[in-house]
Amino acid sequence: QVQLVESGGGLVQPGGSLRLSCAASGSIFSIYAMGWYRQAPGKQRELVATISSGGSTTYLASVKGRLTISRDNAKSTVYLQMNSMKPEDTAVYYCNALYLRYDYWGQGTQVTVSS
């Protein structure tokens, strides 16, 4: 069992930055592939970025160059650095941990990009 707790969301102006954190507990963090998803009102949840246990990353095309996923296995934490933010980044952001059939989700953190 893995517990995931996201933090760092909030209101930011267009062009601004935020860093989301997802702290994990309850299992061996380093074996999990970690991901950030987001869900905007009225839209389906979409995968934003992933980072494998080995550190390989993937990104949604629309966020490449602006968002960066990273992990600190010593702190059992995954991060999402968001720069040059746009109104279309507004969503609830969810952290996910995946290992074989084990699939865990955080409760989500709201990110709003607005002037």
N, CA, C and O atoms as a GROMACS GRO file, in nm:
protein
  460
    1GLN      N    1   0.084  -0.119   0.000
    1GLN     CA    2   0.000   0.000   0.000
    1GLN      C    3   0.089   0.125   0.000
    1GLN      O    4   0.187   0.133   0.074
    2VAL      N    5   0.051   0.219  -0.084
    2VAL     CA    6   0.124   0.346  -0.094
    2VAL      C    7   0.026   0.459  -0.070
    2VAL      O    8  -0.083   0.461  -0.128
    3GLN      N    9   0.063   0.552   0.013
    3GLN     CA   10  -0.015   0.674   0.032
    3GLN      C   11   0.058   0.789  -0.038
    3GLN      O   12   0.179   0.806  -0.022
    4LEU      N   13  -0.017   0.866  -0.114
    4LEU     CA   14   0.038   0.979  -0.189
    4LEU      C   15  -0.032   1.107  -0.147
    4LEU      O   16  -0.155   1.114  -0.143
    5VAL      N   17   0.048   1.208  -0.115
    5VAL     CA   18  -0.009   1.337  -0.074
    5VAL      C   19   0.054   1.447  -0.158
    5VAL      O   20   0.174   1.472  -0.150
    6GLU      N   21  -0.030   1.513  -0.239
    6GLU     CA   22   0.017   1.622  -0.323
    6GLU      C   23   0.010   1.754  -0.246
    6GLU      O   24  -0.071   1.772  -0.155
    7SER      N   25   0.098   1.846  -0.286
    7SER     CA   26   0.096   1.981  -0.230
    7SER      C   27   0.157   2.076  -0.332
    7SER      O   28   0.218   2.033  -0.429
    8GLY      N   29   0.138   2.205  -0.308
    8GLY     CA   30   0.201   2.305  -0.393
    8GLY      C   31   0.110   2.372  -0.493
    8GLY      O   32   0.152   2.464  -0.564
    9GLY      N   33  -0.015   2.328  -0.500
    9GLY     CA   34  -0.108   2.392  -0.592
    9GLY      C   35  -0.147   2.531  -0.545
    9GLY      O   36  -0.115   2.572  -0.434
   10GLY      N   37  -0.216   2.603  -0.633
   10GLY     CA   38  -0.261   2.737  -0.597
   10GLY      C   39  -0.295   2.819  -0.719
   10GLY      O   40  -0.311   2.766  -0.829
   11LEU      N   41  -0.305   2.948  -0.697
   11LEU     CA   42  -0.337   3.043  -0.803
   11LEU      C   43  -0.208   3.109  -0.851
   11LEU      O   44  -0.127   3.156  -0.770
   12VAL      N   45  -0.189   3.113  -0.981
   12VAL     CA   46  -0.070   3.175  -1.039
   12VAL      C   47  -0.111   3.252  -1.163
   12VAL      O   48  -0.205   3.214  -1.232
   13GLN      N   49  -0.041   3.359  -1.192
   13GLN     CA   50  -0.070   3.438  -1.311
   13GLN      C   51  -0.009   3.371  -1.435
   13GLN      O   52   0.089   3.297  -1.424
   14PRO      N   53  -0.067   3.397  -1.551
   14PRO     CA   54  -0.005   3.345  -1.674
   14PRO      C   55   0.141   3.388  -1.684
   14PRO      O   56   0.177   3.502  -1.657
   15GLY      N   57   0.225   3.291  -1.724
   15GLY     CA   58   0.368   3.315  -1.730
   15GLY      C   59   0.441   3.283  -1.602
   15GLY      O   60   0.564   3.282  -1.600
   16GLY      N   61   0.367   3.258  -1.496
   16GLY     CA   62   0.427   3.229  -1.367
   16GLY      C   63   0.468   3.083  -1.352
   16GLY      O   64   0.459   3.004  -1.445
   17SER      N   65   0.514   3.050  -1.231
   17SER     CA   66   0.565   2.917  -1.202
   17SER      C   67   0.505   2.861  -1.073
   17SER      O   68   0.469   2.935  -0.982
   18LEU      N   69   0.496   2.731  -1.068
   18LEU     CA   70   0.459   2.657  -0.948
   18LEU      C   71   0.539   2.529  -0.945
   18LEU      O   72   0.580   2.477  -1.049
   19ARG      N   73   0.561   2.477  -0.826
   19ARG     CA   74   0.620   2.345  -0.813
   19ARG      C   75   0.528   2.258  -0.728
   19ARG      O   76   0.503   2.287  -0.611
   20LEU      N   77   0.481   2.152  -0.788
   20LEU     CA   78   0.400   2.054  -0.715
   20LEU      C   79   0.490   1.948  -0.657
   20LEU      O   80   0.592   1.910  -0.715
   21SER      N   81   0.451   1.900  -0.540
   21SER     CA   82   0.521   1.790  -0.475
   21SER      C   83   0.422   1.678  -0.445
   21SER      O   84   0.304   1.703  -0.420
   22CYS      N   85   0.472   1.557  -0.447
   22CYS     CA   86   0.391   1.441  -0.411
   22CYS      C   87   0.476   1.353  -0.321
   22CYS      O   88   0.573   1.291  -0.365
   23ALA      N   89   0.440   1.349  -0.195
   23ALA     CA   90   0.514   1.270  -0.097
   23ALA      C   91   0.450   1.133  -0.083
   23ALA      O   92   0.329   1.122  -0.064
   24ALA      N   93   0.531   1.031  -0.092
   24ALA     CA   94   0.482   0.893  -0.084
   24ALA      C   95   0.526   0.828   0.046
   24ALA      O   96   0.632   0.859   0.100
   25SER      N   97   0.443   0.739   0.094
   25SER     CA   98   0.477   0.664   0.214
   25SER      C   99   0.414   0.526   0.206
   25SER      O  100   0.316   0.505   0.134
   26GLY      N  101   0.471   0.432   0.279
   26GLY     CA  102   0.410   0.302   0.292
   26GLY      C  103   0.471   0.190   0.213
   26GLY      O  104   0.437   0.074   0.234
   27SER      N  105   0.562   0.223   0.121
   27SER     CA  106   0.624   0.116   0.043
   27SER      C  107   0.759   0.164  -0.008
   27SER      O  108   0.805   0.272   0.027
   28ILE      N  109   0.822   0.083  -0.089
   28ILE     CA  110   0.953   0.117  -0.144
   28ILE      C  111   0.933   0.210  -0.263
   28ILE      O  112   0.901   0.165  -0.373
   29PHE      N  113   0.951   0.338  -0.241
   29PHE     CA  114   0.920   0.439  -0.342
   29PHE      C  115   0.998   0.418  -0.470
   29PHE      O  116   0.943   0.437  -0.579
   30SER      N  117   1.124   0.381  -0.460
   30SER     CA  118   1.212   0.380  -0.576
   30SER      C  119   1.171   0.282  -0.685
   30SER      O  120   1.213   0.298  -0.799
   31ILE      N  121   1.090   0.182  -0.653
   31ILE     CA  122   1.054   0.083  -0.754
   31ILE      C  123   0.936   0.130  -0.840
   31ILE      O  124   0.907   0.070  -0.944
   32TYR      N  125   0.868   0.235  -0.797
   32TYR     CA  126   0.747   0.279  -0.865
   32TYR      C  127   0.779   0.375  -0.979
   32TYR      O  128   0.864   0.463  -0.966
   33ALA      N  129   0.709   0.355  -1.090
   33ALA     CA  130   0.703   0.460  -1.191
   33ALA      C  131   0.603   0.563  -1.140
   33ALA      O  132   0.496   0.527  -1.092
   34MET      N  133   0.638   0.688  -1.152
   34MET     CA  134   0.552   0.795  -1.099
   34MET      C  135   0.501   0.882  -1.213
   34MET      O  136   0.568   0.902  -1.314
   35GLY      N  137   0.380   0.931  -1.195
   35GLY     CA  138   0.323   1.015  -1.297
   35GLY      C  139   0.241   1.129  -1.240
   35GLY      O  140   0.191   1.121  -1.128
   36TRP      N  141   0.228   1.233  -1.318
   36TRP     CA  142   0.137   1.343  -1.288
   36TRP      C  143   0.028   1.345  -1.396
   36TRP      O  144   0.058   1.345  -1.515
   37TYR      N  145  -0.095   1.347  -1.352
   37TYR     CA  146  -0.211   1.360  -1.438
   37TYR      C  147  -0.282   1.490  -1.402
   37TYR      O  148  -0.258   1.548  -1.295
   38ARG      N  149  -0.369   1.535  -1.491
   38ARG     CA  150  -0.452   1.650  -1.459
   38ARG      C  151  -0.590   1.633  -1.519
   38ARG      O  152  -0.608   1.564  -1.620
   39GLN      N  153  -0.686   1.698  -1.455
   39GLN     CA  154  -0.823   1.694  -1.505
   39GLN      C  155  -0.883   1.832  -1.493
   39GLN      O  156  -0.899   1.886  -1.383
   40ALA      N  157  -0.916   1.888  -1.606
   40ALA     CA  158  -0.981   2.018  -1.610
   40ALA      C  159  -1.132   1.998  -1.605
   40ALA      O  160  -1.181   1.891  -1.639
   41PRO      N  161  -1.207   2.100  -1.563
   41PRO     CA  162  -1.353   2.087  -1.555
   41PRO      C  163  -1.413   2.046  -1.689
   41PRO      O  164  -1.384   2.107  -1.792
   42GLY      N  165  -1.495   1.944  -1.687
   42GLY     CA  166  -1.563   1.898  -1.807
   42GLY      C  167  -1.477   1.819  -1.903
   42GLY      O  168  -1.522   1.784  -2.012
   43LYS      N  169  -1.353   1.789  -1.863
   43LYS     CA  170  -1.263   1.715  -1.951
   43LYS      C  171  -1.217   1.586  -1.885
   43LYS      O  172  -1.229   1.568  -1.764
   44GLN      N  173  -1.165   1.497  -1.968
   44GLN     CA  174  -1.111   1.372  -1.915
   44GLN      C  175  -0.975   1.394  -1.852
   44GLN      O  176  -0.902   1.488  -1.886
   45ARG      N  177  -0.943   1.307  -1.759
   45ARG     CA  178  -0.811   1.312  -1.698
   45ARG      C  179  -0.706   1.278  -1.805
   45ARG      O  180  -0.725   1.186  -1.885
   46GLU      N  181  -0.596   1.354  -1.806
   46GLU     CA  182  -0.491   1.329  -1.904
   46GLU      C  183  -0.355   1.316  -1.835
   46GLU      O  184  -0.329   1.376  -1.731
   47LEU      N  185  -0.271   1.237  -1.898
   47LEU     CA  186  -0.137   1.214  -1.845
   47LEU      C  187  -0.047   1.330  -1.886
   47LEU      O  188  -0.036   1.363  -2.004
   48VAL      N  189   0.016   1.392  -1.788
   48VAL     CA  190   0.099   1.510  -1.814
   48VAL      C  191   0.246   1.471  -1.826
   48VAL      O  192   0.314   1.515  -1.919
   49ALA      N  193   0.294   1.390  -1.732
   49ALA     CA  194   0.436   1.354  -1.732
   49ALA      C  195   0.456   1.227  -1.651
   49ALA      O  196   0.381   1.199  -1.557
   50THR      N  197   0.558   1.151  -1.689
   50THR     CA  198   0.594   1.032  -1.614
   50THR      C  199   0.745   1.028  -1.591
   50THR      O  200   0.823   1.088  -1.665
   51ILE      N  201   0.782   0.957  -1.487
   51ILE     CA  202   0.924   0.931  -1.462
   51ILE      C  203   0.937   0.788  -1.414
   51ILE      O  204   0.870   0.747  -1.319
   52SER      N  205   1.022   0.713  -1.480
   52SER     CA  206   1.038   0.572  -1.446
   52SER      C  207   1.123   0.556  -1.320
   52SER      O  208   1.179   0.653  -1.269
   53SER      N  209   1.131   0.433  -1.273
   53SER     CA  210   1.216   0.406  -1.157
   53SER      C  211   1.362   0.439  -1.188
   53SER      O  212   1.440   0.470  -1.098
   54GLY      N  213   1.398   0.431  -1.315
   54GLY     CA  214   1.535   0.462  -1.356
   54GLY      C  215   1.559   0.607  -1.391
   54GLY      O  216   1.672   0.647  -1.419
   55GLY      N  217   1.452   0.687  -1.390
   55GLY     CA  218   1.467   0.830  -1.416
   55GLY      C  219   1.431   0.876  -1.555
   55GLY      O  220   1.444   0.995  -1.585
   56SER      N  221   1.388   0.786  -1.642
   56SER     CA  222   1.346   0.826  -1.777
   56SER      C  223   1.214   0.901  -1.769
   56SER      O  224   1.126   0.866  -1.689
   57THR      N  225   1.200   1.003  -1.851
   57THR     CA  226   1.081   1.088  -1.844
   57THR      C  227   1.007   1.091  -1.977
   57THR      O  228   1.066   1.074  -2.084
   58THR      N  229   0.876   1.114  -1.969
   58THR     CA  230   0.792   1.139  -2.086
   58THR      C  231   0.701   1.256  -2.053
   58THR      O  232   0.671   1.282  -1.936
   59TYR      N  233   0.656   1.326  -2.158
   59TYR     CA  234   0.570   1.443  -2.139
   59TYR      C  235   0.461   1.450  -2.242
   59TYR      O  236   0.477   1.406  -2.356
   60LEU      N  237   0.348   1.506  -2.200
   60LEU     CA  238   0.243   1.545  -2.291
   60LEU      C  239   0.301   1.651  -2.384
   60LEU      O  240   0.375   1.739  -2.339
   61ALA      N  241   0.269   1.643  -2.511
   61ALA     CA  242   0.331   1.732  -2.608
   61ALA      C  243   0.311   1.880  -2.574
   61ALA      O  244   0.401   1.961  -2.594
   62SER      N  245   0.195   1.913  -2.523
   62SER     CA  246   0.163   2.054  -2.498
   62SER      C  247   0.237   2.113  -2.378
   62SER      O  248   0.232   2.234  -2.358
   63VAL      N  249   0.303   2.030  -2.300
   63VAL     CA  250   0.375   2.082  -2.182
   63VAL      C  251   0.526   2.070  -2.197
   63VAL      O  252   0.600   2.118  -2.111
   64LYS      N  253   0.572   2.007  -2.303
   64LYS     CA  254   0.717   1.989  -2.322
   64LYS      C  255   0.787   2.125  -2.323
   64LYS      O  256   0.743   2.219  -2.389
   65GLY      N  257   0.897   2.132  -2.250
   65GLY     CA  258   0.973   2.256  -2.242
   65GLY      C  259   0.925   2.350  -2.135
   65GLY      O  260   0.994   2.447  -2.103
   66ARG      N  261   0.808   2.326  -2.079
   66ARG     CA  262   0.754   2.412  -1.973
   66ARG      C  263   0.744   2.341  -1.839
   66ARG      O  264   0.768   2.401  -1.734
   67LEU      N  265   0.709   2.212  -1.843
   67LEU     CA  266   0.693   2.134  -1.720
   67LEU      C  267   0.806   2.031  -1.711
   67LEU      O  268   0.846   1.972  -1.812
   68THR      N  269   0.854   2.010  -1.591
   68THR     CA  270   0.961   1.914  -1.567
   68THR      C  271   0.927   1.826  -1.448
   68THR      O  272   0.900   1.874  -1.339
   69ILE      N  273   0.930   1.696  -1.472
   69ILE     CA  274   0.907   1.600  -1.364
   69ILE      C  275   1.043   1.551  -1.313
   69ILE      O  276   1.137   1.531  -1.390
   70SER      N  277   1.051   1.533  -1.182
   70SER     CA  278   1.174   1.482  -1.122
   70SER      C  279   1.136   1.403  -0.997
   70SER      O  280   1.023   1.412  -0.949
   71ARG      N  281   1.231   1.327  -0.947
   71ARG     CA  282   1.204   1.248  -0.827
   71ARG      C  283   1.327   1.250  -0.737
   71ARG      O  284   1.441   1.259  -0.783
   72ASP      N  285   1.299   1.240  -0.608
   72ASP     CA  286   1.404   1.228  -0.507
   72ASP      C  287   1.371   1.103  -0.427
   72ASP      O  288   1.287   1.106  -0.337
   73ASN      N  289   1.437   0.994  -0.459
   73ASN     CA  290   1.405   0.867  -0.393
   73ASN      C  291   1.438   0.871  -0.244
   73ASN      O  292   1.373   0.804  -0.165
   74ALA      N  293   1.538   0.948  -0.206
   74ALA     CA  294   1.574   0.957  -0.064
   74ALA      C  295   1.462   1.022   0.017
   74ALA      O  296   1.446   0.994   0.136
   75LYS      N  297   1.386   1.109  -0.048
   75LYS     CA  298   1.274   1.177   0.019
   75LYS      C  299   1.140   1.117  -0.018
   75LYS      O  300   1.036   1.163   0.028
   76SER      N  301   1.142   1.014  -0.103
   76SER     CA  302   1.017   0.950  -0.147
   76SER      C  303   0.920   1.053  -0.202
   76SER      O  304   0.802   1.053  -0.169
   77THR      N  305   0.972   1.139  -0.286
   77THR     CA  306   0.892   1.250  -0.337
   77THR      C  307   0.914   1.267  -0.487
   77THR      O  308   1.026   1.253  -0.537
   78VAL      N  309   0.807   1.297  -0.556
   78VAL     CA  310   0.814   1.332  -0.697
   78VAL      C  311   0.765   1.476  -0.712
   78VAL      O  312   0.675   1.520  -0.641
   79TYR      N  313   0.826   1.547  -0.805
   79TYR     CA  314   0.796   1.689  -0.824
   79TYR      C  315   0.748   1.715  -0.966
   79TYR      O  316   0.778   1.640  -1.058
   80LEU      N  317   0.675   1.823  -0.981
   80LEU     CA  318   0.640   1.874  -1.113
   80LEU      C  319   0.665   2.024  -1.111
   80LEU      O  320   0.588   2.100  -1.052
   81GLN      N  321   0.773   2.065  -1.175
   81GLN     CA  322   0.805   2.206  -1.188
   81GLN      C  323   0.732   2.261  -1.309
   81GLN      O  324   0.750   2.211  -1.420
   82MET      N  325   0.652   2.361  -1.289
   82MET     CA  326   0.571   2.418  -1.396
   82MET      C  327   0.612   2.563  -1.420
   82MET      O  328   0.596   2.648  -1.332
   83ASN      N  329   0.662   2.592  -1.537
   83ASN     CA  330   0.706   2.726  -1.575
   83ASN      C  331   0.625   2.776  -1.694
   83ASN      O  332   0.558   2.698  -1.763
   84SER      N  333   0.631   2.906  -1.717
   84SER     CA  334   0.560   2.967  -1.830
   84SER      C  335   0.416   2.916  -1.838
   84SER      O  336   0.369   2.872  -1.943
   85MET      N  337   0.350   2.923  -1.727
   85MET     CA  338   0.218   2.861  -1.719
   85MET      C  339   0.114   2.936  -1.799
   85MET      O  340   0.121   3.058  -1.818
   86LYS      N  341   0.016   2.858  -1.847
   86LYS     CA  342  -0.090   2.911  -1.932
   86LYS      C  343  -0.225   2.884  -1.868
   86LYS      O  344  -0.238   2.793  -1.786
   87PRO      N  345  -0.326   2.960  -1.904
   87PRO     CA  346  -0.460   2.934  -1.850
   87PRO      C  347  -0.507   2.790  -1.876
   87PRO      O  348  -0.580   2.734  -1.794
   88GLU      N  349  -0.466   2.732  -1.985
   88GLU     CA  350  -0.507   2.595  -2.015
   88GLU      C  351  -0.438   2.490  -1.926
   88GLU      O  352  -0.470   2.372  -1.935
   89ASP      N  353  -0.346   2.533  -1.842
   89ASP     CA  354  -0.288   2.443  -1.742
   89ASP      C  355  -0.378   2.429  -1.619
   89ASP      O  356  -0.352   2.347  -1.531
   90THR      N  357  -0.482   2.510  -1.613
   90THR     CA  358  -0.574   2.504  -1.499
   90THR      C  359  -0.641   2.368  -1.491
   90THR      O  360  -0.704   2.323  -1.587
   91ALA      N  361  -0.627   2.304  -1.377
   91ALA     CA  362  -0.682   2.170  -1.358
   91ALA      C  363  -0.653   2.124  -1.215
   91ALA      O  364  -0.578   2.188  -1.141
   92VAL      N  365  -0.713   2.012  -1.179
   92VAL     CA  366  -0.671   1.941  -1.059
   92VAL      C  367  -0.560   1.845  -1.103
   92VAL      O  368  -0.577   1.768  -1.197
   93TYR      N  369  -0.449   1.851  -1.032
   93TYR     CA  370  -0.333   1.768  -1.066
   93TYR      C  371  -0.324   1.652  -0.967
   93TYR      O  372  -0.331   1.670  -0.846
   94TYR      N  373  -0.308   1.533  -1.023
   94TYR     CA  374  -0.303   1.411  -0.944
   94TYR      C  375  -0.168   1.341  -0.961
   94TYR      O  376  -0.112   1.337  -1.070
   95CYS      N  377  -0.120   1.286  -0.853
   95CYS     CA  378   0.000   1.206  -0.853
   95CYS      C  379  -0.039   1.059  -0.861
   95CYS      O  380  -0.138   1.017  -0.801
   96ASN      N  381   0.040   0.982  -0.935
   96ASN     CA  382   0.014   0.839  -0.951
   96ASN      C  383   0.142   0.760  -0.932
   96ASN      O  384   0.250   0.801  -0.975
   97ALA      N  385   0.129   0.645  -0.866
   97ALA     CA  386   0.240   0.552  -0.849
   97ALA      C  387   0.200   0.418  -0.909
   97ALA      O  388   0.092   0.366  -0.879
   98LEU      N  389   0.286   0.361  -0.991
   98LEU     CA  390   0.253   0.239  -1.064
   98LEU      C  391   0.368   0.140  -1.058
   98LEU      O  392   0.483   0.174  -1.088
   99TYR      N  393   0.335   0.016  -1.018
   99TYR     CA  394   0.433  -0.093  -1.019
   99TYR      C  395   0.358  -0.222  -1.041
   99TYR      O  396   0.280  -0.264  -0.955
  100LEU      N  397   0.379  -0.285  -1.150
  100LEU     CA  398   0.308  -0.408  -1.188
  100LEU      C  399   0.157  -0.380  -1.179
  100LEU      O  400   0.106  -0.291  -1.247
  101ARG      N  401   0.087  -0.456  -1.096
  101ARG     CA  402  -0.057  -0.434  -1.086
  101ARG      C  403  -0.094  -0.334  -0.977
  101ARG      O  404  -0.212  -0.308  -0.953
  102TYR      N  405   0.004  -0.279  -0.912
  102TYR     CA  406  -0.019  -0.186  -0.802
  102TYR      C  407  -0.026  -0.043  -0.858
  102TYR      O  408   0.068   0.005  -0.921
  103ASP      N  409  -0.138   0.021  -0.833
  103ASP     CA  410  -0.169   0.150  -0.895
  103ASP      C  411  -0.233   0.238  -0.788
  103ASP      O  412  -0.342   0.208  -0.740
  104TYR      N  413  -0.166   0.347  -0.751
  104TYR     CA  414  -0.213   0.432  -0.642
  104TYR      C  415  -0.225   0.576  -0.687
  104TYR      O  416  -0.153   0.622  -0.775
  105TRP      N  417  -0.321   0.647  -0.623
  105TRP     CA  418  -0.349   0.786  -0.659
  105TRP      C  419  -0.350   0.874  -0.535
  105TRP      O  420  -0.388   0.831  -0.426
  106GLY      N  421  -0.308   0.997  -0.554
  106GLY     CA  422  -0.325   1.097  -0.451
  106GLY      C  423  -0.462   1.161  -0.462
  106GLY      O  424  -0.542   1.125  -0.548
  107GLN      N  425  -0.489   1.255  -0.372
  107GLN     CA  426  -0.620   1.318  -0.366
  107GLN      C  427  -0.634   1.436  -0.461
  107GLN      O  428  -0.744   1.484  -0.485
  108GLY      N  429  -0.524   1.482  -0.514
  108GLY     CA  430  -0.526   1.592  -0.610
  108GLY      C  431  -0.500   1.728  -0.546
  108GLY      O  432  -0.528   1.750  -0.428
  109THR      N  433  -0.446   1.817  -0.626
  109THR     CA  434  -0.424   1.955  -0.582
  109THR      C  435  -0.465   2.049  -0.696
  109THR      O  436  -0.430   2.028  -0.812
  110GLN      N  437  -0.538   2.154  -0.659
  110GLN     CA  438  -0.591   2.246  -0.760
  110GLN      C  439  -0.483   2.344  -0.805
  110GLN      O  440  -0.412   2.403  -0.723
  111VAL      N  441  -0.472   2.361  -0.936
  111VAL     CA  442  -0.385   2.462  -0.995
  111VAL      C  443  -0.472   2.551  -1.083
  111VAL      O  444  -0.542   2.503  -1.172
  112THR      N  445  -0.467   2.680  -1.057
  112THR     CA  446  -0.544   2.776  -1.136
  112THR      C  447  -0.450   2.882  -1.192
  112THR      O  448  -0.376   2.946  -1.118
  113VAL      N  449  -0.455   2.899  -1.322
  113VAL     CA  450  -0.372   2.999  -1.390
  113VAL      C  451  -0.465   3.107  -1.442
  113VAL      O  452  -0.542   3.085  -1.536
  114SER      N  453  -0.456   3.222  -1.382
  114SER     CA  454  -0.548   3.331  -1.416
  114SER      C  455  -0.490   3.464  -1.372
  114SER      O  456  -0.417   3.473  -1.273
  115SER      N  457  -0.524   3.567  -1.448
  115SER     CA  458  -0.482   3.702  -1.411
  115SER      C  459  -0.591   3.771  -1.330
  115SER      O  460  -0.574   3.886  -1.289
   0.00000   0.00000   0.00000
